[in-house]
Amino acid sequence: RRRQTNTIAVFCSHIYKKNHDVTKTWKGKTEQLLRVDDHDFTMRPAFGGPAIPVGVDVQVESLDSISEVDMDFTMTLYLRHYWKDERLSFPSTTNKSMTFDGRLVKKIWVPDVFFVHSKRSFIHDTTTDNIMLRVFPDGHVLYSMRITVTAMCNMDFSRFPLDSQTCSLELESYAYTDEDLMLYWKNGNESLKTDEKISLSQFLIQKFHTTSRLAFYSSTGWYNRLYINFTLRRHIFFFLLQTYFPATLMVMLSWVSFWIDRRAVPARVSLGITTVLTMSTIITGVNASMPRVSYIKAVDIYLWVSFVFVFLSVLEYAAVNYLTTVQERKERKLRERLPCMCGIPHSKTMMLDGNYSESDANSLAGYTRNQMVPEEEKQEKMVVHLAMSNESNSSRKRGLKGHVGLRIIQNTHAIDKYSRLIFPGTFIFFNLIYWSVFS
């Protein structure tokens, strides 16, 4: 038993010493292989020589949000750099690379790439800094980090909400010009990868692609700039339900007043005011969620034209009510000038208030002088008045062909009848033009 106990103790001590020695040996090999302390890594590789090529590729993890008010977008991505630094080369029989975390990055040279037009950006640090450094025996380096960046996107809302927006994320070296650092896409368009699950609530992502060009600064010179471009098309269904469909219903609701009796003043006035106020609320709600641009948007055209239609329906009833009042005033004055018609029954006399029918007018026009009061001159004026109101008299129709417009204005029923056709027809014609232009 004592011999067995001693054997176990020796074995555990051997394992402890072996593991402890391996850790020390690996640490010493790392420092010796990379020779971090033997070089000045504040200078780029091949300092004083030709520009060092730095390849870049990007994998977009998510497109988090698009803000129309702030005109920016937020994107989370994996940014990777590839370059060769012979100062980090090391001999290896297996040709395997060594991988490190962000602690070694502070000791060596890495490209100083930044995001142009960036508002906010950060490297994820949960649970540690999301940075990876991989060094190959021949000195090639892979430097990868996970970043979330919010960048500016100049948007054009002239066709909103039937618009498409193109935004770009721009990468550039901050200190090194194209004479010191050549920034390029490592595999062309294949350098940009996207997650298939990326989706946005209001936009359809149509295309991701890469470009590159030179950027010039008057004080410092020319720089290589890389672009991540993506095109977004806005989903229209949300705005159809929340904006276009309610506005169309309000316009159609305003047409109901054309079928309401012109004497029902409270009904027609309240209906017109309600539709006008509702259209104002819709316009205010749409503009509250948009930036205060100085040009007209497509949705503004539709909403303001709808507002004009609703407002014109209110003015139409104002015109009907006013012309009705004028007509009744004239007829009242005419009745005051006429004597009491004793020969005409009371029912016929009541027909002179402007509401008589065609058959009543014909019957009144056919009375003889013996049935009228003996005042001949005033009787003739009354008969002439009744004959003017007789729409079935063909001879009077031929004499009034040149005054059709005047008759339409005086006949308030005709205004409502024509409005029932003109308003819907004009609005349908406007919709055909609008959707053919902006779709």
C-alpha positions in Angstrom: 0.0 0.0 0.0 2.9 2.4 0.8 4.5 1.6 -2.5 1.3 2.3 -4.3 0.8 5.6 -2.5 4.3 6.7 -3.5 3.8 5.7 -7.1 0.6 7.9 -7.3 2.4 10.8 -5.7 5.3 10.6 -8.2 2.9 10.3 -11.1 0.9 13.4 -10.1 4.1 15.4 -9.5 5.3 14.4 -12.9 2.1 15.5 -14.5 2.2 18.8 -12.7 5.8 19.4 -13.7 5.0 18.5 -17.3 2.1 20.8 -17.6 3.9 23.6 -15.9 6.9 23.2 -18.1 4.8 23.1 -21.2 3.2 26.5 -20.4 6.7 28.0 -19.8 8.1 26.5 -23.0 5.1 27.7 -25.2 5.4 31.2 -23.8 9.1 31.3 -24.5 8.6 29.9 -28.0 6.0 32.5 -28.9 8.2 35.4 -27.8 11.2 33.9 -29.6 9.3 33.1 -32.8 7.5 36.4 -33.3 10.4 38.5 -32.0 8.0 41.3 -31.0 10.5 43.0 -28.8 13.2 42.9 -31.5 11.5 45.3 -33.9 9.9 48.7 -33.9 6.3 48.1 -34.8 5.3 51.7 -34.8 6.5 51.8 -38.4 4.7 49.9 -41.2 6.2 46.9 -42.9 8.9 47.7 -45.5 9.0 51.3 -44.2 10.5 53.6 -46.8 9.8 51.1 -49.6 6.8 50.6 -51.9 3.3 50.7 -50.6 2.2 47.7 -48.6 -0.9 46.0 -50.0 -3.6 45.3 -47.4 -6.5 43.2 -48.6 -9.9 43.6 -47.0 -13.0 41.4 -46.9 -16.2 41.9 -45.0 -19.0 39.7 -43.8 -22.2 41.6 -42.9 -23.9 40.0 -39.9 -26.9 42.3 -39.7 -28.4 45.5 -40.9 -29.9 46.7 -37.8 -31.9 49.8 -38.6 -32.5 52.5 -41.2 -33.5 56.0 -39.9 -35.1 58.4 -42.3 -35.2 61.2 -39.7 -31.4 61.0 -38.9 -30.5 59.8 -42.4 -28.3 57.0 -41.2 -28.0 53.2 -40.9 -26.6 50.8 -38.4 -24.7 47.7 -39.5 -22.9 44.9 -37.6 -20.0 43.3 -39.6 -16.9 41.2 -39.4 -14.0 43.3 -40.8 -10.9 41.3 -41.9 -7.5 42.6 -43.0 -4.8 40.6 -44.8 -1.2 41.7 -45.2 2.4 40.4 -44.9 4.8 41.5 -42.2 8.1 39.7 -42.5 9.0 40.8 -39.0 6.5 38.3 -37.7 7.7 35.3 -39.8 8.9 32.2 -37.9 10.2 28.8 -38.8 7.8 26.0 -38.7 8.0 22.4 -39.8 4.2 21.9 -39.9 3.5 25.2 -41.6 0.7 25.9 -39.1 -0.4 29.3 -38.1 -0.7 30.7 -34.6 -3.8 32.4 -33.4 -4.0 35.2 -30.8 -6.6 37.4 -29.2 -6.6 41.2 -29.0 -3.8 41.5 -26.4 -1.1 41.0 -29.0 -2.6 43.6 -31.4 -1.4 46.4 -29.1 2.2 45.2 -29.6 2.4 44.9 -33.4 1.6 47.1 -36.4 -2.0 46.8 -37.8 -3.7 48.9 -40.5 -5.4 52.1 -39.3 -8.6 51.7 -41.2 -11.5 53.8 -40.2 -15.1 54.4 -41.4 -15.7 57.6 -43.3 -18.8 59.5 -42.4 -19.3 57.3 -39.4 -21.4 58.8 -36.5 -20.8 56.0 -34.0 -18.9 52.7 -34.0 -17.5 50.3 -31.5 -15.8 46.9 -31.3 -17.8 44.3 -29.3 -16.2 43.5 -26.0 -18.4 40.8 -24.6 -17.1 38.7 -23.0 -13.7 39.9 -24.2 -12.7 42.1 -27.1 -14.0 40.4 -30.3 -10.6 40.6 -32.0 -8.6 37.7 -33.6 -5.0 37.8 -34.9 -3.6 34.9 -36.9 0.0 34.8 -38.0 1.4 32.4 -40.6 5.1 31.2 -40.7 5.8 33.2 -43.9 4.7 36.5 -42.1 1.2 36.7 -43.6 -1.3 38.1 -41.0 -5.1 37.9 -40.7 -6.6 40.5 -38.5 -10.3 40.2 -37.8 -12.7 42.1 -35.6 -16.5 42.4 -35.0 -17.8 46.0 -35.3 -21.1 47.8 -35.1 -21.1 51.1 -37.0 -23.7 53.8 -37.5 -22.9 55.8 -40.7 -24.5 58.6 -42.6 -26.6 57.8 -45.7 -27.8 60.6 -48.0 -31.4 59.8 -48.9 -33.6 61.2 -51.5 -37.3 61.3 -50.5 -38.7 62.9 -53.6 -40.4 59.5 -54.4 -41.2 58.5 -50.8 -42.7 56.0 -50.0 -42.3 54.6 -53.5 -38.5 55.1 -53.4 -35.3 53.1 -53.4 -32.3 54.2 -51.4 -28.6 53.4 -52.0 -26.3 53.6 -49.0 -22.6 52.9 -48.6 -20.2 52.2 -45.9 -16.7 53.6 -46.7 -13.4 52.4 -45.4 -10.1 54.2 -45.6 -6.7 54.5 -44.0 -6.5 57.5 -41.7 -2.7 58.1 -41.8 -1.2 56.3 -44.8 -1.7 57.6 -48.3 -1.7 55.4 -51.4 2.1 55.8 -51.5 2.4 53.9 -48.2 -0.6 51.6 -48.0 -2.6 50.1 -50.9 -6.1 49.2 -49.6 -8.0 46.8 -51.9 -10.8 44.2 -51.9 -9.1 40.9 -51.5 -11.4 38.9 -53.8 -13.3 41.6 -55.7 -17.1 41.3 -55.3 -16.6 38.0 -53.6 -15.0 39.9 -50.7 -18.4 40.9 -49.4 -20.5 38.2 -47.8 -23.9 38.7 -46.3 -26.1 36.6 -44.0 -29.1 35.2 -45.9 -31.3 35.9 -42.9 -30.8 39.7 -43.0 -34.2 41.5 -43.3 -35.7 44.8 -42.5 -39.3 45.7 -41.6 -39.7 48.6 -44.1 -37.1 47.7 -46.8 -36.3 44.9 -49.2 -32.5 44.5 -49.6 -32.0 44.3 -53.4 -28.2 44.2 -53.8 -24.9 44.3 -52.0 -21.8 45.1 -54.0 -18.3 46.6 -53.6 -16.4 49.4 -55.3 -13.2 51.3 -54.7 -11.7 54.6 -55.8 -9.2 57.2 -54.7 -10.1 60.0 -52.3 -8.2 63.3 -52.4 -7.6 65.7 -49.5 -6.0 69.0 -50.3 -3.9 68.9 -47.1 -2.7 65.3 -47.0 -3.0 63.8 -50.5 -4.6 60.7 -52.1 -6.0 57.7 -50.2 -7.5 54.4 -51.2 -11.1 54.2 -50.3 -13.3 51.1 -50.3 -17.1 51.1 -50.5 -19.7 48.7 -49.3 -22.8 49.6 -51.3 -26.3 48.2 -50.8 -29.6 49.1 -52.4 -32.9 49.1 -50.5 -36.4 49.3 -51.8 -39.2 50.3 -49.5 -42.2 48.1 -48.8 -45.3 49.9 -50.0 -47.9 47.8 -48.3 -47.5 49.4 -44.9 -48.1 52.9 -46.4 -51.0 51.6 -48.4 -52.8 50.6 -45.2 -51.7 53.5 -43.1 -51.8 56.5 -45.5 -53.1 55.9 -49.0 -56.2 53.8 -48.1 -57.4 56.1 -45.3 -56.9 59.2 -47.5 -58.9 57.6 -50.3 -61.7 56.7 -47.9 -61.8 60.3 -46.7 -62.2 61.6 -50.2 -64.9 59.1 -51.0 -66.7 59.9 -47.7 -66.7 63.6 -48.7 -68.7 62.7 -51.8 -71.6 61.4 -49.7 -72.7 65.0 -49.1 -73.7 65.2 -52.8 -76.5 62.7 -52.1 -77.7 64.5 -48.9 -80.6 67.0 -49.3 -79.3 70.5 -49.6 -81.6 71.6 -46.8 -79.9 69.3 -44.3 -77.3 71.9 -43.4 -76.0 70.3 -40.1 -75.4 66.9 -41.8 -73.5 68.2 -44.8 -71.5 70.8 -42.9 -70.4 68.4 -40.2 -69.5 65.7 -42.8 -67.3 68.2 -44.7 -65.6 69.5 -41.6 -64.9 66.0 -40.3 -63.3 64.9 -43.5 -61.2 68.0 -43.7 -59.9 67.6 -40.1 -59.2 63.9 -40.7 -57.1 64.7 -43.8 -55.2 67.3 -41.8 -54.4 64.7 -39.1 -53.2 62.1 -41.7 -50.9 64.8 -43.3 -49.5 65.8 -39.9 -48.9 62.2 -38.9 -46.9 61.4 -42.0 -44.7 64.5 -41.8 -44.0 63.9 -38.1 -42.0 60.7 -39.0 -40.1 62.3 -41.8 -37.2 64.7 -41.9 -38.0 68.3 -42.7 -36.9 68.3 -46.3 -37.4 71.4 -48.5 -38.8 69.5 -51.5 -42.1 67.8 -52.2 -42.4 64.1 -51.7 -44.6 61.7 -53.6 -46.8 61.1 -50.6 -47.2 64.9 -50.2 -48.7 65.2 -53.7 -51.2 62.4 -53.0 -52.3 63.7 -49.6 -52.6 67.4 -50.6 -54.5 66.5 -53.8 -56.8 64.4 -51.6 -57.1 67.3 -49.2 -58.1 69.6 -52.1 -60.8 67.2 -53.2 -62.2 67.1 -49.6 -62.0 70.9 -49.3 -63.7 71.4 -52.7 -66.6 69.2 -51.6 -67.2 71.6 -48.7 -67.0 74.6 -51.0 -69.5 72.8 -53.4 -72.1 72.7 -50.6 -71.3 76.4 -49.7 -72.1 77.3 -53.3 -75.2 75.2 -53.4 -76.5 76.7 -50.1 -75.7 80.3 -51.3 -77.4 79.9 -54.6 -80.4 78.3 -53.0 -80.7 81.3 -50.6 -80.4 83.8 -53.5 -83.0 81.9 -55.5 -85.5 81.8 -52.6 -84.9 85.5 -51.9 -85.8 86.4 -55.5 -88.9 84.2 -55.4 -90.0 85.8 -52.2 -89.7 89.2 -53.6 -91.7 88.1 -56.7 -94.5 86.7 -54.5 -94.7 90.0 -52.6 -95.2 91.9 -55.9 -98.0 89.6 -57.1 -101.6 90.2 -55.8 -103.6 87.5 -54.1 -104.8 85.1 -56.7 -108.3 84.3 -55.7 -109.1 82.3 -58.8 -106.2 79.8 -58.2 -106.7 77.2 -55.6 -104.6 77.3 -52.5 -102.7 74.3 -53.4 -101.7 75.9 -56.7 -100.7 79.1 -55.0 -98.2 77.2 -52.8 -96.4 76.0 -55.8 -94.9 79.4 -56.5 -92.2 79.0 -53.8 -89.8 77.4 -56.3 -90.5 73.8 -55.4 -93.3 73.1 -57.9 -93.1 70.2 -60.2 -93.3 70.2 -64.0 -96.9 69.0 -64.0 -97.9 71.7 -61.6 -96.2 74.4 -63.7 -98.0 73.2 -66.8 -101.4 73.3 -65.0 -100.8 76.8 -63.7 -99.7 77.9 -67.1 -103.0 76.8 -68.6 -105.3 78.9 -66.5 -107.5 81.4 -68.4 -108.1 85.0 -67.6 -111.6 84.3 -66.2 -110.0 82.2 -63.5 -107.5 84.9 -62.7 -108.0 88.1 -60.9 -109.1 90.9 -63.2 -105.9 92.8 -63.0 -104.6 92.0 -66.5 -101.2 93.4 -66.4 -100.1 91.6 -63.2 -101.7 88.4 -64.4 -99.5 88.5 -67.5 -96.4 88.9 -65.4 -97.4 85.8 -63.4 -98.1 83.7 -66.4 -94.7 84.7 -67.9 -93.0 83.7 -64.7 -94.7 80.3 -64.8 -93.9 79.8 -68.4 -90.2 80.5 -67.7 -90.3 77.8 -65.1 -91.9 75.3 -67.4 -88.9 73.1 -68.5 -91.1 71.0 -70.8 -91.8 74.0 -73.1 -89.8 73.2 -76.2 -90.0 76.8 -77.5 -88.4 78.1 -74.3 -85.7 75.5 -74.5 -84.7 76.7 -77.9 -84.6 80.2 -76.7 -82.4 79.4 -73.7 -79.7 77.3 -75.4 -77.2 80.1 -75.1 -77.8 80.3 -71.3 -77.2 76.7 -70.3 -74.5 77.7 -67.8 -76.8 80.2 -66.2 -79.5 77.6 -65.8 -77.1 75.1 -64.2 -75.9 77.7 -61.7 -79.5 78.6 -60.8 -80.6 75.0 -60.5 -78.9 73.9 -57.3 -79.9 70.2 -57.9 -77.8 70.2 -61.1 -74.7 71.2 -59.2 -75.0 68.2 -57.0 -75.8 65.9 -59.9 -72.7 67.1 -61.9 -70.5 66.8 -58.8 -71.5 63.2 -58.4 -69.8 62.5 -61.8 -67.0 65.2 -61.9 -65.5 64.5 -58.5 -65.1 60.7 -58.8 -64.0 60.9 -62.4 -61.3 63.5 -61.7 -60.0 61.6 -58.7 -59.8 58.3 -60.6 -57.9 60.1 -63.4 -55.5 61.6 -60.9 -54.8 58.1 -59.4 -54.1 56.7 -62.8 -51.5 59.4 -63.5 -50.0 59.2 -60.0 -49.5 55.5 -59.9 -48.2 55.3 -63.5 -45.6 58.0 -62.7 -44.4 56.9 -59.3 -44.8 53.1 -59.4 
